[in-house]
Every structure is written in C-alpha cells, then in structure tokens.
Amino acid sequence: MGELKVQMLGGFALRLNGQELLDTDTRSKKAWILLAYLICQRENTVPQKKLIDLLWGEEPNSVNPENALRITMHRTRALLEQFSPAAGRSMIQRRRGGYQWGVPVEEVDAEVFERLCRQKTEDPQQRLDNLLKALDIYKGDFLPRQSAEVWVIPISTYLHNLYLSSAREAVDLLSAQGRTKEAMEICRRAIRLEPYSETFCQILMQMLAGSGDRKGAAEVFETLNKRLFDDFGITPSEETRAVYRAAVYAPEDRLLSMDDVMSNLSESDAQPGALQCDYDYFRILCFAASRTMSRSGEAAHVVLVNLAAAEKAFPRSSVDRIMGQLSQQIRLNLRRGDAFCQCTVSQFAILLPGTSYEDTQKICDRILKAFHRAYPYINANVSYLIRPLAADSEE
C-alpha cells in the first residue's frame, strides 16, 4: 500500500503515495473526528458504544445511534477511498463489537514529536539535536479543527506544554553554545504559539538587548503589553517590566557626549496637550511629583476617569473606540505639563501637579463637557474620582 504518514500538529492530514487528504471539508466534521480517534487508538478495537458516545455524547440522543454510526462510518470510508477504491474498508475494519484501524502507519507527527522531546541522553549536543528536530515538527496545536472535542483537549494541552518546556530547554542549550540568533528565533516561534508567554518575551528581550537591539527589545514588550491589555485588561508582571527596563535602559557601554544626552531628552514627536504614557511611566512620574511636593509644598492630585455604558454594556470594540475619543479630549484639555495613562480597559489615570482640589474639579468638568460636546451621540456615563497625591516623607 505504501507508507502512510499522518499529520496532527497544526492540522490533520493523511499522506500516502504522493496523495494528500486534508480535513478542510467542514461538512464531514464527524467523519474526521472518527478518523482521528481510530488512528490514535489504532492498537485497539474501539467498541461501537464508545464511538457513539464520542460522536454524539453532548448531543440529544439519536433515535437510532447505531444507524447514525453506520452512516458516519460510510462517510469516513468514502473519504479514504480518495487514495484507492479499496482503501476505506482496508483502513477501517469491522471487529467483534467495534472498529479498528487496519493498516500500518509509518509515522504520526505528534508521536514523533513526543518521542524526541522525551528521549534523554547524557550528550548535550545530541539532546539539542533531538529538541530542534522536535520543535521543527511542531507546526501548531494538536488537531486544531477538533480542539473543542473532550478527548482532544487533554492531549492538546499536554503537547502544547511539552513544546513550551522543550523550547525553553533548547534556548538554554543554544545560548550556552553562543547560537543567539537561533535561540531568538525559537523564542519568536514560541511567542507566536503562546502569545501571552511572559517567560519567552523576557528571554527574547534580554537576548535582543545583549546583541545591541534595544529598539527590538522595546517592541517585544510593547507588543506583549498591548496584547495583554487589549485581551484581558491587564499589564505585564513586575518581573517582566523589570526585565524590560534593564534591557532598554541599561547604561551604555560607550561614553555619551552632552549632545547625545540632550538629544535623547528631546521629545522628537511632541503632540499638543498633556503627555500620554503607559502605567509604568505614570507611576514613576507620580513618584517624582511626590518627592517634589515634599520640598515645594505644592499640592498635586490624581484623577481616575471611569467609562460606563448608560444602559446595556458596550461591546469591546465600542469601548476601545470611545476610550480613544475620550483620550483625545483628555490630552487636549490638559496642560502640557500634566500626564495621563490608560490604566484599565475603561479607565484613565491623570496626574495634575500644582493644582488645588477645586481647580482639579474644574479641569475634570471641562474634560467631560468637551467630550460630550464632541460626541453627543455616545450614550455613555463618564465619571471621575479625585484624590490628593501624598507628599514623600524624607527619612
């Protein structure tokens, strides 16, 4: 018959004698589920009842589940007959009380991947070679079109985590050999598969900074920060922010001239109005203002601006759009020496140095009036809370 090879990572495909069968036909979803399960369980006869539970366990009971299974089996065999007219019945064989995969399988990529990852050796180079082969095989998660199936979830999770741990080990081994570019590429691939992984972002930032690419390190952090904020309304951990600061703002190895310093301190793309920054920088500005207050005696206030729907909740896309519009009004209605940041999906924090409580109220009311005047059609409640910034107490 030839060598049958099966791909289950990043997609589901059967390859035999130069022909390829792909799971892109969504009309045959149950046939593909049945096919994948029989291949995974090919050493055993799968009872008919098990297959019925597998395919219809979460659905209302069929009037005749045995007949429904026969129909699905017929469709599955019909898919396999694209290889040859006899392939369907030779590949899926009837056994007493069930069905079993009936032909040899040369390789299943998920099994080869797991074997290479688990293959231990005392030789670091051999271990690295095995890991690199395994990582190259992993094209994506296990049976992605069947990711919601109960039997697929634990296997997919296990292989996904095995990929991440193997990628981390490979990065360490490559770094020990000075193969930084290859290590960085593995980090990038891991981030594409696990976009919320702070661990791989930390490693990549450190390697980029070590190679002199501080801008690249900053871009890694900014992408992660935006992704976490947009999807979950959170920011990276303090550990990740510390790695970012160390990577981007570490002292230069070379001596800087005074002109270099002043050039770096100049705002090249200054916008009118207040300074908008991220929450990390906002905290530092508040620390600096608090220290200044302890000597000058001037007051400073922090404002928390909240956005809420007047009636039913906004969809996320509407929240993002309205927050962008509100951000513009905040920036244009504050002084250039003021600062603000978006601290959650629906909140802004504002720092107003040198202002009294009454002046702060007037400023906030001005922002709200400007917003509602510019966007009268938006049915939203915008409110604010004011707190005095505590002066730093010198010890």
N, C-alpha and C positions, 0 to 999 in steps of 0.2 A: 504493500500500500504506500510505502514511503514514510518519511519522518514527519510526524505531526508535532508542531510546536504551538504552544498556547501562550498568548499574552493576556495577563490580567491586571497589570500595573499601568495605570493611566488610560486604560481602555480594555476592551475584551475582543480578542481576535484569535482565529484559528488559521494556521498556515500549513498547507500540505501541497507538495509537488508544484510549487510556484503559484498556487492559488491562495486567495485570502478571503476569509469570511469575517465580516465586521458586525458589531452589534449596533449599527446605526439605524436599523429598521425598528422604530418605536412601536409599530403595530404588532410586533411579535415579542413584547416585553416578557411575558410569562415563559415563552419558549427559550429565551436567552437566560432567564433565571434558572430554569430547569437544566439547561445545558451546562451552565457554570457549576451548579451544585453537583451534578453527576461526575463532572471531571474532577472536582475537588475530593469527591468521595469514591474515586474510581477503584479503590482496592476493595470496596464493599458493595454488596447488594443493598440498595435503598428500598425499604418497604414502601408499598403503594400508599399506605396511610401517612407515612412521613412526607411523601411528596405532595399529597393533598393538603396537609397542614402547612407545608412550606409555601404553596402557591395561593391558598385561599384561607389561611388561618385567621387573618384580620378582616376578612370579608364575610358578608352574610352567607350562611350555608347554602351550597348549591342543592338543587332538587336531586341531582344525580351526580355526585362528585366523581365517582368512578368514570362516568362517561366524559365529564369535563376533563379529567386527566388524560383519557384516551385521545381526545381531540387535541389537547396541548402537545401530547407526545407525537401525534401525527405531524403537527406543525413543526416541531423541533426536528424530527427526522427529515422533513421536507427541506429545511434549511441546510442540513448536512448533505443532502443529495446534490447540492451545487458542486461538491467535489466529484461525485460519481453516482450513478443511479442506485448502486447498492450500498452507498456509504451510510445512509440513515439507519438501516437495520443492523449493519455490522458494527457501527459505533455505539448504538444504544440497543442493548439486548434485554429481552424479557427473561427474568429469572423467577423462580418459585416465590410468589408473593411480592415481587417488586421488579426493579430495573437496575441494570448495572452498565457502566461504561465498558465497551467490549474490545477496544483496540489499544495497542501500546501508545503511550505519549512520550515522545522524545524528551521534551522539557516543558515545564511551566515556569515562566519567568519569576513569579512570586516565590516558588520553591527554590530556584537557583539563588535568588537574592538572599533569602533567609539562610541558606546553607553557607554562602560566602561570608555573611556577617557573623555567623556563629562559629565558623571554622577557626579554632585557636591555633596559634603557632608561637614558638619562642623567638622566631626570627622577625624583627620589626619590619624589615623590608617586605617579606612575604605577607605579613599581616596587612601592610599598607596596600600591596598589590591586590589582595583579596577585597579589601574595602573599596578601592577605586573601581574594581570591576562591578561590585555590588551596587555602588552608587550610580554607575552608568546604566545599570539595568533598570533602576527605579525611575520610571517615566512619569509617575504620578500615583495617586492612591489606588488601592485595590478595588476593582470593579466599580468605577465612579458612577456609571449609569444605574447601578443597583445599590447605591450607598445607603438607602433607607431600609433595605431588607434586614430583618432581625439577625439572620445568620452571617451577613456580611459585616455588620458593624464591629464586632469584636476582632475579626481578622484584620479589617482595615485599620483599626486603631493600633493594634499590635505592630503591624508592618510599618505604619507611619512613625510610631515612636522608635522602632528599630532603625529606621532610616535616619532619624534625627540624632540618635546616640552614635550611630556609625559615622555619620558626617562629622560629628564633633571629634570623634577619635581620629578620623582621617586628617582633619585640620591640624590637630596637635602633632601628628606624625610628620605631616608635610612641613609644618613650621619648624620642627626640630631639624629638618634637612635644609632649611632655608628656601624652600619652594613656596614663597609667599604668594605669587600670582595664582598658583593652582589652589592654594588654601583659600584665597579670597573668592575664587570662582565657585568653590564648593559652598562657601557661606552664602553667596548670592543665590545659588540654586536652592539652598535650604530655606532662605527667606521667601523665595517665590512659592515654595510649597507650604511654608508655615509663616505667613506674612506678619504674624503678631509675636514672633520669637524675638524676645529682647536679648537672649543669650547670643544668637548669631549676629545680631546687629551690634552688640558690644564688641565681639571679636573682630568683626569687619571694620568698625570704626578704629580700633586700636591698630590693626594692620595698615589701614589706609594712612593714618597719621604717621605711623612708623616709616612708611615709604614716602612721606612728604606731601601726601594729598589731603590736606586739611579740609579743603573745599568738598572733596568726595566724602569725607567723614561726616561733615556737617549735613550733607544731602541725605545720608543714610538716616541720621537722627531725625531730620525734618520730615522725611517720608514716613518713618515709624510714628512720630508724634501726630502727624495728620491722620494716619490710618487709625490709630487708637482713639483719637479724639472724635473723628467722624463716625466711627462704627460703635464705640462704646461710651463716648463722653468722658474718657479718662486720659491721663498723660502717662508717659513712661515712668518707671520706678526711679527712685532716688539713685539707685545703683547705676542705672543706665544714664541718667543725667550727669552723674559724676564722671563716668567714662567719656561722655560727650565733651564735658568741659576740659577734661585732661587731654583729650585728643585734639580739640580745636584751639584751645587757649594755652597749651603748654608753652613755656618760654622757648624762644627761638634759639637755635644753636649758634646762629651768626649774630654779630653785633648790628644793632639798628642805629641809623643816623636819626637826628632830631627830626629831619624832614620826613623820614619813614614813619616815625611815631605820629607826627601831626597829620600826615596823610591818612593813616589808619583811623584817626579820631575824627576825621571829617565825614559828615553824612553825605554820601555821594548822590543818593536818590531821595532827597528830602521832599516830603509831601506837606501840604498846608495843614495846619491844625496840630492836634496832640500827637504824641508818639504812641504808636501801637506796637506792642511786643508780646512775646509769649509769657506764660505764667511764671516760668522760672526767672526770667529777667525782671518781671514785675515785682517779685519778691525781693530781689536784690535792690531795686530802686526804692522799695519801702524800707529796707534795712538802712540804706543810705540816708533817706529822708528822716528816719527816726533818730539817727546819730546827729544829723544837722540840728534837729529840734532841741536836742539836749543842750546845745550851746547857744542857739539863736533865740530860743524861747517862742518861736513862731508856731502856730498851730498847723496841723495838716489833717486831712480827712480822707477816709477810704469809703467809696460808694460801691454798693453791689446792685447792679441793674438786672431785673428779672423780666423775662418774657413769658407770657402765658396766653393761651387761647381764651377769647372771651366766652366761647360756647364749647363746642366739641374740640377735642385735641387736634392740633395741626399734624399733618403728615410730616415726616422728617425732611422731605425736600422743601416744604414750605418754611419750616423752622430755619433751615440753612439760608434760604433766600431772605427771610425777614431779618435774621441776625446780621446778614451782610448789609442790608439797608440801614439797620439801627447803628451798626458800626460806623458807617459813613457819617451819620448825624452826630454821633458822639465825638468823632475826630474833628469835625468842622466847627463844633460849638464849644470846644475847649481851647485853652491857651497852648501855645507850642511847648511850654514847659511842663504841661501835665502829661500823664501817661495812663494807658488803659490796656487791658487784655481781655480776651475771651477765656473765661476760666472753666465753663462747662458748655454743654450744647446750647443752653438757653440763658446764659448769664455772662455779664461783663463785670469786671472789677476796674474801678477808676481811682487813681491817686491824685489828690488835689492838694499840693503843698501851699502853705501860706494863705489858707482860706479859713474863715470862721464858719461856724455851723450854719448861720443864716445865709452867708454867701454861697455855701455849698448847696443849700436847698434851692436858691435862685438858679444856680447853674443847672441843677438836675431838672428843674421845671422847664428851663429854656430848652434843654435837650428833648424832653418829651413833647413840648409844643412843636418844635421843629420837625420831629419825626411824624407826628400826626398830621401836620400841615403838608409835609412832602408826600405822605402815603395815607390819605384819608380813607381809602377803600379797605385798608387792612383792619380786620376786626380782631384786634389783639389788646391785651392788657399789659402795659409796660409799667412796672413799679420800681421803686428804689429804696434801699436802706442805707443809712449813713452812720458811720462810727468814727470817732476820733482816733488818729494813729497815736499810739503811745510813744512818748519820747524814750530814747535809750538811756538807761541809767548807768553811768560810768562807775566802775568799782575801783 
